[in-house]
Amino acid sequence: MRLIALFLVLTAGLVIDAPTVEAQGAGKEYKIGFLSANRPQGGQVALQSFLKGLRDHRYVEGRDFVMEYRWAEGHQDRLPELATQLVQAQVHVIVTAGTPATYAAMQATKIIPIVFGSAGAVVEKGIVASLTRPGGNVTGLTYQLGRLKLYQILTEAVPATVRGVYLYDPEGAPPQLQERLRSEGKAVNVEWQAVPLRDEPNGVAQAFGEIGRGPNGLVLEQSVLLQMKANEICNLAMQRRLPAIGLTRTFADAGCLMSYAERTLDMYWRAAGLVDKILKGAKPGDLPVEQPTKFELVINLKTAKALGLTIPQSVLVRADEIIQ
């Protein structure tokens, strides 16, 4: 199979794009890039699920494909450079973890296919044109659970909660987030306070300093930045006696009260199926963005007791797992 080197001039300079992907042939070894803002140890669970997906599609590492890993080690500002490295390595497809990594890959190439294993609000953020016809060189798996659903579950567990505090990563937030929160909150009579968590050494403490007093409920988005700081976030939530629910079970495991989330492992396993289709000739822009179908509710009963809360039986019976 002939490999064609394509050159793309970006604002940052000259970037070498990878060969176009053709149908898989005998003896073909593909190069797959994996880009994440996380540390290697923190991103292993999702990565291993993706690799299992490739094996389930009968790809053997070292025979059919090799991996090129780029981890930003928690420093999101490194993502553009790491994405450019993957382009220069002439990978056949880039798999991204989260919105900032996806943005970085999109900046680095308009030709190499990009598959996001997880990202939220991808239409609002301009990552794809639509879920059914993404367009361009990007497709993947998107979260569908929203903050209102989590706030609803939190208020069922803690009826005294009267206001939602949404902690988020501003680097991956959709445009006009504050206005969106006001609009959706007004529609269902929910008062929101949006608090950005900045990627700084004292970012968590600064964010908690912005949270108003009173019977608040803390809703945590599923960004890599928040997951990497989950222990610190949950510890401060405990100190402030804030019941908190997260959009990934990482938070319940770290000591926050609850999590209700898509099964991220299933998302990355399914991302391998999209990569398989692309390597066999499909265009990412023609592959609909997929949504999760598996969810789990995790309740940390140890945290509930420490906060002096009694979780209603109607909520406990719906839990997929209870941490004692």
C-alpha positions as CSV (number, residue, x, y, z in Angstrom):
1,M,0.0,0.0,0.0
2,R,1.4,3.4,-1.0
3,L,1.6,6.0,1.8
4,I,1.0,9.5,0.7
5,A,2.6,12.3,2.7
6,L,0.3,15.3,3.0
7,F,1.4,18.7,4.2
8,L,-0.8,21.1,6.1
9,V,0.3,24.7,6.8
10,L,-1.1,25.8,10.1
11,T,-0.9,29.2,11.8
12,A,1.7,27.7,14.1
13,G,3.9,26.6,11.2
14,L,4.4,23.7,8.9
15,V,2.9,20.4,10.1
16,I,3.3,17.0,8.4
17,D,0.0,15.1,8.1
18,A,-0.2,11.3,8.0
19,P,-1.0,9.2,5.0
20,T,-4.6,8.7,4.0
21,V,-6.2,5.6,5.5
22,E,-7.1,2.9,3.1
23,A,-8.8,-0.5,3.6
24,Q,-6.8,-2.9,5.7
25,G,-4.6,-5.2,3.8
26,A,-2.6,-8.3,4.7
27,G,0.5,-7.4,6.7
28,K,-0.5,-3.8,7.2
29,E,0.7,-2.2,10.4
30,Y,-1.2,0.9,11.5
31,K,0.1,3.6,13.8
32,I,-2.5,4.8,16.3
33,G,-2.0,7.9,18.4
34,F,-3.5,8.4,21.9
35,L,-3.6,11.9,23.3
36,S,-4.6,12.7,26.9
37,A,-4.2,15.5,29.4
38,N,-3.9,12.9,32.1
39,R,-1.0,11.1,33.5
40,P,-0.3,7.6,32.2
41,Q,-1.3,6.0,35.5
42,G,-4.5,8.0,35.6
43,G,-5.5,7.2,32.1
44,Q,-4.7,3.5,32.0
45,V,-8.3,2.2,32.7
46,A,-9.8,4.0,29.7
47,L,-6.7,3.1,27.6
48,Q,-6.9,-0.6,28.4
49,S,-10.6,-0.6,27.5
50,F,-9.8,0.9,24.1
51,L,-7.0,-1.7,23.5
52,K,-9.4,-4.5,24.5
53,G,-11.8,-3.1,21.9
54,L,-9.1,-3.3,19.2
55,R,-8.3,-6.9,20.2
56,D,-12.0,-7.7,20.0
57,H,-11.9,-6.5,16.5
58,R,-9.1,-8.9,15.8
59,Y,-6.2,-6.3,15.8
60,V,-3.0,-7.6,17.3
61,E,-0.6,-5.1,18.7
62,G,2.8,-5.3,17.1
63,R,1.4,-7.1,14.1
64,D,-1.6,-5.0,13.0
65,F,-0.9,-1.8,14.8
66,V,1.5,0.1,17.1
67,M,0.6,2.8,19.6
68,E,2.0,6.3,19.9
69,Y,1.2,7.7,23.4
70,R,1.3,11.3,24.4
71,W,0.4,12.2,28.0
72,A,0.3,15.8,29.1
73,E,0.8,14.8,32.7
74,G,-1.9,17.2,33.9
75,H,-0.5,20.2,32.0
76,Q,-3.1,21.0,29.4
77,D,-1.0,23.7,27.9
78,R,1.3,20.9,26.6
79,L,-1.5,19.3,24.5
80,P,-0.9,21.4,21.3
81,E,2.7,20.4,21.1
82,L,1.9,16.7,21.8
83,A,-0.7,16.7,19.2
84,T,1.7,18.1,16.7
85,Q,4.2,15.4,17.6
86,L,1.5,12.8,16.7
87,V,1.0,14.4,13.3
88,Q,4.7,14.5,12.7
89,A,4.9,10.8,13.6
90,Q,2.4,10.2,10.7
91,V,-0.2,8.3,12.7
92,H,-3.2,7.0,10.8
93,V,-5.7,8.0,13.5
94,I,-5.6,10.0,16.7
95,V,-7.7,8.9,19.7
96,T,-8.3,11.7,22.2
97,A,-9.4,11.7,25.8
98,G,-11.6,14.7,26.7
99,T,-12.3,18.1,25.1
100,P,-9.0,19.9,25.5
101,A,-7.1,16.9,23.9
102,T,-9.7,16.9,21.1
103,Y,-9.3,20.6,20.5
104,A,-5.5,20.2,20.4
105,A,-5.7,17.4,17.8
106,M,-8.2,19.4,15.7
107,Q,-5.8,22.4,15.7
108,A,-2.9,20.1,14.6
109,T,-4.6,18.4,11.7
110,K,-7.6,18.7,9.4
111,I,-6.7,15.5,7.6
112,I,-5.8,12.7,10.0
113,P,-9.0,11.1,11.4
114,I,-9.7,12.0,15.1
115,V,-11.8,9.8,17.4
116,F,-12.7,11.2,20.8
117,G,-13.2,8.5,23.3
118,S,-15.1,10.9,25.6
119,A,-16.2,14.5,25.3
120,G,-19.3,16.4,26.2
121,A,-21.5,19.0,24.4
122,V,-19.6,18.3,21.2
123,V,-22.0,20.2,18.9
124,E,-22.1,23.3,21.2
125,K,-18.3,23.3,21.5
126,G,-17.9,23.2,17.7
127,I,-16.2,19.8,17.7
128,V,-18.7,18.4,15.2
129,A,-21.3,19.9,13.0
130,S,-24.0,17.5,14.2
131,L,-24.2,14.1,16.0
132,T,-25.6,12.4,12.9
133,R,-23.2,14.0,10.4
134,P,-20.1,15.2,12.2
135,G,-18.3,16.5,9.1
136,G,-14.6,17.1,8.9
137,N,-12.2,14.6,10.2
138,V,-13.7,14.0,13.7
139,T,-16.1,11.6,15.3
140,G,-16.3,9.7,18.6
141,L,-18.3,9.1,21.8
142,T,-20.1,11.9,23.6
143,Y,-21.5,12.1,27.1
144,Q,-25.3,12.7,27.2
145,L,-26.0,13.0,30.9
146,G,-26.3,16.7,32.0
147,R,-25.8,18.6,35.2
148,L,-29.6,19.0,35.7
149,K,-30.0,15.2,35.9
150,L,-27.3,15.0,38.5
151,Y,-28.7,17.8,40.5
152,Q,-32.1,16.1,40.5
153,I,-30.6,12.9,41.9
154,L,-28.6,14.9,44.5
155,T,-31.7,16.7,45.7
156,E,-33.6,13.3,46.0
157,A,-30.7,12.1,48.2
158,V,-30.4,15.4,50.1
159,P,-33.7,17.2,50.0
160,A,-32.4,20.1,52.0
161,T,-30.3,21.2,48.9
162,V,-31.6,24.5,47.5
163,R,-28.9,25.6,45.0
164,G,-26.6,23.9,42.6
165,V,-22.9,24.7,42.3
166,Y,-21.4,23.5,39.1
167,L,-17.6,23.0,39.1
168,Y,-16.1,22.9,35.7
169,D,-12.9,23.2,33.6
170,P,-13.0,26.5,31.7
171,E,-10.6,25.1,29.0
172,G,-13.3,22.6,27.9
173,A,-16.5,24.5,28.6
174,P,-19.0,25.4,25.8
175,P,-19.3,29.0,24.9
176,Q,-21.6,31.2,27.1
177,L,-21.8,28.6,29.8
178,Q,-23.0,31.1,32.4
179,E,-25.9,32.1,30.2
180,R,-26.8,28.5,29.4
181,L,-26.9,27.8,33.2
182,R,-29.2,30.7,33.9
183,S,-31.5,29.7,31.0
184,E,-31.8,26.0,31.9
185,G,-32.1,26.8,35.6
186,K,-34.9,29.3,35.1
187,A,-36.8,26.7,33.0
188,V,-36.9,24.2,35.9
189,N,-36.7,26.7,38.8
190,V,-33.1,25.8,39.8
191,E,-30.6,28.4,40.9
192,W,-27.1,27.7,39.6
193,Q,-23.7,29.0,40.5
194,A,-21.0,28.2,37.9
195,V,-17.5,28.0,39.4
196,P,-14.4,27.5,37.1
197,L,-11.6,25.3,38.3
198,R,-8.4,26.7,36.9
199,D,-5.4,24.6,36.1
200,E,-3.3,26.1,38.9
201,P,-1.5,24.8,42.0
202,N,-4.2,26.4,44.3
203,G,-7.0,26.1,41.8
204,V,-9.2,23.9,43.9
205,A,-8.9,26.1,47.0
206,Q,-9.6,29.2,44.9
207,A,-12.7,27.6,43.4
208,F,-14.1,26.6,46.8
209,G,-13.5,30.1,48.0
210,E,-16.0,31.3,45.3
211,I,-18.8,29.0,46.5
212,G,-21.5,30.8,48.4
213,R,-22.6,29.7,51.8
214,G,-25.8,27.9,52.4
215,P,-27.4,24.5,51.6
216,N,-25.6,24.0,48.3
217,G,-25.2,20.8,46.3
218,L,-22.0,20.4,44.3
219,V,-22.2,19.0,40.8
220,L,-18.8,18.0,39.3
221,E,-18.2,17.7,35.5
222,Q,-16.2,14.8,34.2
223,S,-13.2,16.7,32.7
224,V,-9.7,15.2,33.1
225,L,-8.7,18.2,35.2
226,L,-11.4,17.6,37.8
227,Q,-10.8,13.9,37.8
228,M,-7.1,14.4,38.5
229,K,-7.9,16.7,41.4
230,A,-10.8,14.4,42.7
231,N,-9.2,13.7,46.1
232,E,-8.6,17.4,46.8
233,I,-12.1,18.3,45.6
234,C,-13.8,15.6,47.7
235,N,-11.7,16.4,50.8
236,L,-12.7,20.1,50.6
237,A,-16.3,19.2,49.9
238,M,-16.2,17.1,53.1
239,Q,-14.7,20.0,55.1
240,R,-17.3,22.4,53.8
241,R,-20.0,19.7,54.4
242,L,-21.0,20.0,50.8
243,P,-22.9,17.0,49.4
244,A,-21.3,16.4,46.0
245,I,-22.2,14.3,43.0
246,G,-19.9,13.8,40.0
247,L,-20.3,12.8,36.4
248,T,-17.8,9.9,36.8
249,R,-17.4,7.4,39.5
250,T,-13.9,8.7,40.2
251,F,-15.5,11.2,42.5
252,A,-17.5,8.7,44.6
253,D,-14.4,6.6,44.9
254,A,-12.4,9.7,46.0
255,G,-14.9,10.4,48.9
256,C,-17.6,12.6,47.4
257,L,-21.1,11.6,48.2
258,M,-22.3,10.2,44.9
259,S,-21.7,9.7,41.2
260,Y,-24.0,9.1,38.4
261,A,-22.3,8.6,35.1
262,E,-21.9,6.9,31.8
263,R,-19.7,3.8,31.9
264,T,-16.5,5.4,30.5
265,L,-14.9,2.0,29.9
266,D,-17.7,1.1,27.5
267,M,-17.2,4.4,25.6
268,Y,-13.5,3.7,25.0
269,W,-14.3,0.1,24.0
270,R,-16.7,1.4,21.4
271,A,-14.2,4.0,20.3
272,A,-12.1,1.1,19.0
273,G,-15.0,0.1,16.8
274,L,-15.0,3.6,15.2
275,V,-11.2,3.3,14.7
276,D,-11.7,-0.1,13.0
277,K,-14.2,1.4,10.5
278,I,-11.9,4.3,9.7
279,L,-8.9,2.0,9.2
280,K,-11.1,0.0,6.8
281,G,-11.8,3.1,4.7
282,A,-14.7,5.0,6.4
283,K,-14.6,8.8,6.7
284,P,-14.9,10.0,10.2
285,G,-17.2,12.9,9.1
286,D,-19.7,10.3,7.9
287,L,-19.7,8.2,11.1
288,P,-22.4,9.4,13.5
289,V,-21.2,10.4,17.0
290,E,-22.2,7.7,19.4
291,Q,-23.8,8.1,22.8
292,P,-23.4,5.8,25.8
293,T,-26.1,3.3,26.7
294,K,-24.7,2.1,30.1
295,F,-24.9,4.2,33.3
296,E,-24.1,3.6,36.9
297,L,-25.1,5.2,40.2
298,V,-22.6,4.9,43.0
299,I,-23.3,6.1,46.6
300,N,-20.5,6.6,49.2
301,L,-22.4,5.7,52.4
302,K,-19.3,6.3,54.5
303,T,-19.3,9.9,53.3
304,A,-23.0,10.2,53.9
305,K,-22.5,9.2,57.5
306,A,-19.7,11.6,58.0
307,L,-21.9,14.4,56.7
308,G,-24.7,13.3,59.0
309,L,-27.0,12.4,56.1
310,T,-29.5,9.6,55.8
311,I,-29.9,8.6,52.1
312,P,-33.6,7.7,51.4
313,Q,-34.2,4.1,50.7
314,S,-35.8,5.1,47.4
315,V,-32.4,6.3,46.2
316,L,-30.3,3.5,47.8
317,V,-32.3,0.8,45.9
318,R,-31.4,2.4,42.6
319,A,-27.6,2.3,43.3
320,D,-25.4,0.0,41.2
321,E,-22.8,0.1,44.0
322,I,-22.7,1.4,47.6
323,I,-19.4,2.2,49.1
324,Q,-19.5,1.3,52.8
